[in-house]
Amino acid sequence: MSDIQTAHTMSIEDRLAQPQTQEMLHRLLDHAETLDNILTTAGELPNLIATLTDLFDSLARQASEQGIDLEQRASDLIQLLLKVTDPQSIKALNLLVDHLPQLQKAAEMADELPNLIAVVTDVFDEWAADLSKEGIQLEDSIRNGLRAALYLGGQIRHEEIDRLGYLLRSDVLSEHTVETVSLAGSALSSCRQGSCEHPVPKRLGIFGLLSATQDPNTQRALAFAVQFGKCFGNLLEQKHPGNSTPPQA
């Protein structure tokens, strides 16, 4: 309080001669240019505000002419800002930023997807053309296959499916079995049609049977039958031991 009263009683010359006053004046002089710029800017501030106001009015008028409600959009923007700054949204954004490299790779793969689809389409068209050359119409084959699958699915039962699986895993459909059955089927068909090497006799007695055993083809068939009997008997013994009946004396 006494220092303030002393400062009021001192003359201007005495106050200017004080070190504190001189230091303050030096600082003001050092920032004189900055202060001048500030004052100049402050003087131009009303004109700047007026210019910005005119610009905003012009933009608002143009937006209104285009049917754009700036007030509504500003409100929506504020709502969006509130949602973005929500803690849960911030957490989700952080997680998204952490996975940006993976998203970049996914985007690159998405860019290559049309080329990949084009390659797959070309391969499929080439495959369909090859099937067509072989007389296979792909569209009809797929339609018939689906119809057959649906029909069988409605007719077959679960236990029958199990038996079918057992059949597929067995040797019934092996290459050699199918070949043997095919040969037997061809022989049966040839005999029935009379197109075999020898005509089919209407009747055959014991002597005719003995005479037929002299034929090499018949001998070959009998040898196969005997060999089949041995193999079949061996398998029966393996699968069902002790069930075979010993020959009668």
TIDORO-7229 format. One record per residue (C-alpha): residue number from 1; residue in one letter; x, y, z. Coordinates in Angstrom, 3 decimals. Example, Ala and Ser with C-alpha at 12.3 -4.5 7.8 and 13.67 -1.06 7.14 Angstrom:
<gugus>
GUGU/num/residuo/xx/yy/zz
GUGU/1/A/12.300/-4.500/7.800
GUGU/2/S/13.670/-1.060/7.140
</gugus>
This chain:
<gugus>
GUGU/num/residuo/xx/yy/zz
GUGU/1/M/0.000/0.000/0.000
GUGU/2/S/2.816/2.383/0.832
GUGU/3/D/4.542/1.587/-2.470
GUGU/4/I/1.370/2.551/-4.383
GUGU/5/Q/1.034/5.801/-2.475
GUGU/6/T/4.716/6.552/-3.107
GUGU/7/A/4.274/5.878/-6.830
GUGU/8/H/1.348/8.350/-6.932
GUGU/9/T/3.386/11.062/-5.175
GUGU/10/M/6.434/10.629/-7.470
GUGU/11/S/6.768/12.745/-10.589
GUGU/12/I/6.794/11.254/-14.065
GUGU/13/E/10.517/11.901/-14.424
GUGU/14/D/11.227/10.014/-11.205
GUGU/15/R/9.039/7.102/-12.209
GUGU/16/L/10.656/6.900/-15.659
GUGU/17/A/14.039/6.867/-13.985
GUGU/18/Q/13.153/3.748/-11.953
GUGU/19/P/14.736/0.455/-13.192
GUGU/20/Q/11.429/-1.397/-13.090
GUGU/21/T/9.780/1.202/-15.312
GUGU/22/Q/12.652/1.165/-17.773
GUGU/23/E/12.597/-2.650/-17.967
GUGU/24/M/8.866/-2.593/-18.681
GUGU/25/L/9.330/0.044/-21.383
GUGU/26/H/12.050/-2.045/-22.993
GUGU/27/R/9.745/-5.053/-23.142
GUGU/28/L/6.987/-2.944/-24.688
GUGU/29/L/9.393/-1.574/-27.262
GUGU/30/D/10.623/-5.058/-28.088
GUGU/31/H/7.035/-6.098/-28.874
GUGU/32/A/5.999/-2.806/-30.452
GUGU/33/E/5.726/-4.345/-33.919
GUGU/34/T/3.614/-7.246/-32.658
GUGU/35/L/1.353/-4.854/-30.762
GUGU/36/D/1.016/-2.695/-33.852
GUGU/37/N/-0.024/-5.746/-35.909
GUGU/38/I/-2.543/-6.707/-33.265
GUGU/39/L/-4.004/-3.233/-33.212
GUGU/40/T/-4.122/-3.160/-37.012
GUGU/41/T/-5.880/-6.539/-37.103
GUGU/42/A/-8.293/-5.421/-34.411
GUGU/43/G/-9.073/-2.373/-36.478
GUGU/44/E/-9.843/-4.566/-39.505
GUGU/45/L/-11.840/-7.082/-37.469
GUGU/46/P/-15.249/-5.438/-38.064
GUGU/47/N/-14.652/-5.478/-41.834
GUGU/48/L/-13.552/-9.115/-41.637
GUGU/49/I/-16.616/-10.057/-39.618
GUGU/50/A/-18.831/-8.239/-42.103
GUGU/51/T/-17.176/-10.095/-45.015
GUGU/52/L/-17.600/-13.457/-43.306
GUGU/53/T/-21.214/-12.627/-42.512
GUGU/54/D/-21.917/-11.746/-46.154
GUGU/55/L/-20.202/-14.944/-47.271
GUGU/56/F/-22.225/-17.065/-44.840
GUGU/57/D/-25.460/-15.345/-45.889
GUGU/58/S/-24.623/-16.045/-49.524
GUGU/59/L/-23.900/-19.715/-48.800
GUGU/60/A/-27.073/-20.008/-46.730
GUGU/61/R/-29.121/-18.448/-49.516
GUGU/62/Q/-27.650/-20.831/-52.111
GUGU/63/A/-28.266/-23.805/-49.843
GUGU/64/S/-31.859/-22.710/-49.284
GUGU/65/E/-32.393/-22.447/-53.026
GUGU/66/Q/-31.169/-26.046/-53.357
GUGU/67/G/-33.511/-27.225/-50.613
GUGU/68/I/-30.751/-27.691/-48.027
GUGU/69/D/-31.644/-26.967/-44.424
GUGU/70/L/-28.367/-25.752/-42.889
GUGU/71/E/-29.841/-25.585/-39.410
GUGU/72/Q/-30.968/-29.196/-39.600
GUGU/73/R/-27.603/-30.271/-40.960
GUGU/74/A/-25.804/-28.405/-38.207
GUGU/75/S/-27.997/-30.182/-35.667
GUGU/76/D/-27.269/-33.546/-37.292
GUGU/77/L/-23.555/-32.732/-37.271
GUGU/78/I/-23.692/-31.977/-33.551
GUGU/79/Q/-25.532/-35.245/-32.913
GUGU/80/L/-22.899/-37.082/-34.951
GUGU/81/L/-20.135/-35.405/-32.978
GUGU/82/L/-21.786/-36.475/-29.734
GUGU/83/K/-22.013/-40.067/-30.961
GUGU/84/V/-18.407/-40.104/-32.165
GUGU/85/T/-17.125/-38.784/-28.849
GUGU/86/D/-19.120/-41.360/-26.884
GUGU/87/P/-16.773/-43.695/-24.917
GUGU/88/Q/-18.110/-46.793/-26.671
GUGU/89/S/-17.619/-45.153/-30.065
GUGU/90/I/-14.079/-44.108/-29.123
GUGU/91/K/-13.335/-47.696/-28.105
GUGU/92/A/-14.707/-49.001/-31.401
GUGU/93/L/-12.689/-46.418/-33.356
GUGU/94/N/-9.513/-47.399/-31.527
GUGU/95/L/-10.174/-51.038/-32.381
GUGU/96/L/-10.789/-50.075/-35.994
GUGU/97/V/-7.538/-48.114/-36.162
GUGU/98/D/-5.650/-51.094/-34.714
GUGU/99/H/-6.974/-53.275/-37.546
GUGU/100/L/-6.314/-50.830/-40.378
GUGU/101/P/-3.497/-52.985/-41.884
GUGU/102/Q/-5.828/-55.978/-42.101
GUGU/103/L/-8.529/-53.781/-43.593
GUGU/104/Q/-6.052/-52.561/-46.179
GUGU/105/K/-5.231/-56.140/-47.173
GUGU/106/A/-8.942/-56.952/-47.359
GUGU/107/A/-9.515/-53.901/-49.565
GUGU/108/E/-6.687/-54.973/-51.871
GUGU/109/M/-8.190/-58.455/-52.108
GUGU/110/A/-11.578/-56.911/-52.859
GUGU/111/D/-9.980/-54.924/-55.676
GUGU/112/E/-8.596/-58.167/-57.129
GUGU/113/L/-11.910/-60.001/-56.710
GUGU/114/P/-13.338/-59.030/-60.154
GUGU/115/N/-10.207/-60.385/-61.859
GUGU/116/L/-10.428/-63.595/-59.839
GUGU/117/I/-14.098/-64.004/-60.715
GUGU/118/A/-13.272/-63.447/-64.389
GUGU/119/V/-10.576/-66.163/-64.272
GUGU/120/V/-12.919/-68.618/-62.537
GUGU/121/T/-15.634/-67.851/-65.081
GUGU/122/D/-13.250/-68.486/-67.980
GUGU/123/V/-12.155/-71.809/-66.470
GUGU/124/F/-15.774/-72.834/-65.883
GUGU/125/D/-16.772/-71.888/-69.443
GUGU/126/E/-13.844/-73.876/-70.847
GUGU/127/W/-14.800/-76.884/-68.714
GUGU/128/A/-18.435/-76.636/-69.831
GUGU/129/A/-17.295/-76.434/-73.473
GUGU/130/D/-15.157/-79.584/-73.056
GUGU/131/L/-18.124/-81.437/-71.523
GUGU/132/S/-20.343/-80.272/-74.369
GUGU/133/K/-17.877/-81.725/-76.894
GUGU/134/E/-18.220/-85.056/-75.086
GUGU/135/G/-21.997/-84.851/-75.399
GUGU/136/I/-22.626/-83.802/-71.801
GUGU/137/Q/-24.919/-80.843/-71.307
GUGU/138/L/-23.842/-79.360/-67.994
GUGU/139/E/-27.115/-77.594/-67.227
GUGU/140/D/-29.226/-80.677/-67.922
GUGU/141/S/-26.814/-82.883/-65.989
GUGU/142/I/-26.968/-80.655/-62.925
GUGU/143/R/-30.763/-80.462/-63.111
GUGU/144/N/-31.145/-84.237/-63.464
GUGU/145/G/-28.582/-84.869/-60.735
GUGU/146/L/-30.405/-82.636/-58.304
GUGU/147/R/-33.723/-84.255/-59.174
GUGU/148/A/-32.248/-87.722/-58.647
GUGU/149/A/-30.678/-86.700/-55.326
GUGU/150/L/-33.956/-85.234/-54.075
GUGU/151/Y/-35.896/-88.302/-55.186
GUGU/152/L/-33.499/-90.734/-53.526
GUGU/153/G/-33.427/-88.565/-50.420
GUGU/154/G/-37.190/-88.909/-50.138
GUGU/155/Q/-37.248/-92.673/-50.800
GUGU/156/I/-34.282/-94.060/-48.897
GUGU/157/R/-34.279/-94.614/-45.136
GUGU/158/H/-31.488/-94.048/-42.647
GUGU/159/E/-30.655/-97.728/-42.161
GUGU/160/E/-30.587/-98.193/-45.926
GUGU/161/I/-28.065/-95.382/-46.159
GUGU/162/D/-25.907/-97.238/-43.640
GUGU/163/R/-26.126/-100.414/-45.720
GUGU/164/L/-25.274/-98.443/-48.835
GUGU/165/G/-22.200/-97.071/-47.080
GUGU/166/Y/-21.185/-100.620/-46.105
GUGU/167/L/-21.631/-101.683/-49.731
GUGU/168/L/-19.428/-98.864/-50.975
GUGU/169/R/-16.703/-99.769/-48.469
GUGU/170/S/-16.804/-103.470/-49.399
GUGU/171/D/-15.108/-105.218/-52.333
GUGU/172/V/-18.389/-105.665/-54.196
GUGU/173/L/-17.681/-102.568/-56.260
GUGU/174/S/-13.948/-103.109/-56.607
GUGU/175/E/-12.407/-103.005/-60.062
GUGU/176/H/-11.900/-106.781/-60.374
GUGU/177/T/-15.348/-107.621/-59.012
GUGU/178/V/-17.083/-105.276/-61.408
GUGU/179/E/-15.029/-106.664/-64.294
GUGU/180/T/-15.938/-110.258/-63.382
GUGU/181/V/-19.633/-109.446/-63.028
GUGU/182/S/-19.501/-107.613/-66.350
GUGU/183/L/-17.974/-110.651/-68.067
GUGU/184/A/-20.606/-112.891/-66.510
GUGU/185/G/-23.342/-110.552/-67.678
GUGU/186/S/-21.968/-110.516/-71.209
GUGU/187/A/-21.821/-114.325/-71.218
GUGU/188/L/-25.415/-114.570/-69.983
GUGU/189/S/-26.577/-112.143/-72.645
GUGU/190/S/-24.714/-113.994/-75.383
GUGU/191/C/-26.212/-117.320/-74.317
GUGU/192/R/-29.708/-115.884/-74.166
GUGU/193/Q/-29.406/-114.268/-77.580
GUGU/194/G/-27.777/-117.337/-79.131
GUGU/195/S/-24.782/-115.334/-80.236
GUGU/196/C/-22.269/-117.462/-78.329
GUGU/197/E/-19.535/-119.372/-80.120
GUGU/198/H/-21.484/-122.629/-79.778
GUGU/199/P/-25.252/-122.970/-80.102
GUGU/200/V/-27.111/-123.526/-76.886
GUGU/201/P/-28.478/-127.081/-76.738
GUGU/202/K/-32.026/-127.484/-75.658
GUGU/203/R/-31.175/-130.440/-73.421
GUGU/204/L/-27.963/-131.817/-71.952
GUGU/205/G/-27.426/-135.142/-70.177
GUGU/206/I/-24.613/-136.495/-68.079
GUGU/207/F/-22.671/-137.670/-71.112
GUGU/208/G/-23.153/-134.308/-72.786
GUGU/209/L/-21.861/-132.639/-69.649
GUGU/210/L/-18.800/-134.886/-69.639
GUGU/211/S/-18.256/-134.137/-73.300
GUGU/212/A/-18.531/-130.376/-72.649
GUGU/213/T/-15.715/-130.604/-70.124
GUGU/214/Q/-13.374/-131.313/-73.020
GUGU/215/D/-13.934/-127.774/-74.330
GUGU/216/P/-11.081/-125.403/-73.304
GUGU/217/N/-13.464/-122.530/-72.563
GUGU/218/T/-15.609/-124.742/-70.366
GUGU/219/Q/-12.495/-125.992/-68.596
GUGU/220/R/-11.428/-122.400/-68.002
GUGU/221/A/-14.842/-121.546/-66.527
GUGU/222/L/-14.794/-124.653/-64.324
GUGU/223/A/-11.303/-123.788/-63.090
GUGU/224/F/-12.505/-120.319/-62.178
GUGU/225/A/-15.515/-121.819/-60.356
GUGU/226/V/-13.279/-124.195/-58.394
GUGU/227/Q/-10.883/-121.382/-57.508
GUGU/228/F/-13.839/-119.230/-56.433
GUGU/229/G/-15.083/-122.061/-54.243
GUGU/230/K/-11.718/-122.316/-52.509
GUGU/231/C/-11.447/-118.547/-51.919
GUGU/232/F/-15.031/-118.304/-50.745
GUGU/233/G/-14.630/-121.216/-48.371
GUGU/234/N/-11.448/-119.690/-46.971
GUGU/235/L/-13.223/-116.403/-46.312
GUGU/236/L/-16.138/-118.201/-44.670
GUGU/237/E/-13.714/-119.942/-42.352
GUGU/238/Q/-12.092/-116.597/-41.471
GUGU/239/K/-15.362/-114.741/-40.878
GUGU/240/H/-17.368/-117.610/-39.355
GUGU/241/P/-14.943/-120.180/-37.941
GUGU/242/G/-16.406/-123.468/-36.756
GUGU/243/N/-19.685/-123.041/-38.663
GUGU/244/S/-18.673/-125.206/-41.618
GUGU/245/T/-20.117/-128.729/-41.652
GUGU/246/P/-17.513/-131.504/-42.016
GUGU/247/P/-18.059/-133.838/-44.953
GUGU/248/Q/-20.016/-136.979/-44.258
GUGU/249/A/-18.088/-140.216/-44.366
</gugus>
